[in-house]
Amino acid sequence: MRIEPLRDYVVVTLRPEAGNGRGLVVVRTARNAVREAEVVAIGPECRDIHIGDGVLINLLVASQIKDSYLVPEPTILGTL
């Protein structure tokens, strides 16, 4: 499925979380919902984000669509 975001929305896919070296992944709580993601599509009004950028997003403000997330550009916490 290809998503074309409108206005200043960004489509991202999450980067894999780093484990502890033993194959275990520590589950994060809701207060720690900040994750690294990669931008796969941007809306026509996005200024500071480009396709392929690594970004930090808050999952509490993102809308999940299958294996991607739709995030408003102003809520992106930073670039990597």
Buried (B, 14 or more C-beta within 10 A) or exposed (E): EEEEBEEBBBBBEBEEEEEEEEEEEEEEEEEEEEBBBBBBBBBEEBEEBEEEBEBEBEBEBBEEEEEBBBBBBEBBEEEE
